[in-house]
């Protein structure tokens, strides 16, 4: 059975994968103004390990 306490803490966590640091900073600032916690990754390969440690509410991934 999943640990619901850890799920609720991650309710406002967003993982953002973006290699353009300026865009990542802009998006992070906007999301934080709306009370989201944002963790930025510059490489998609880092995402699985991060998810294994803490599950986000959503992952925003720049594929281009």
C-alpha angles and dihedrals in degrees: 000000000000120000101250093192091063090046092053093050089054093050093106099030117117125188111209121196108196130144094195102085094197093054090045091053092049094049092045093052092049094048093046089054085061091051098258122141109228129196115190126211124186093198129048091218091072093059102080094055092047091050090050090058099039127008115222127211089237142356119220110201129188105211099179 
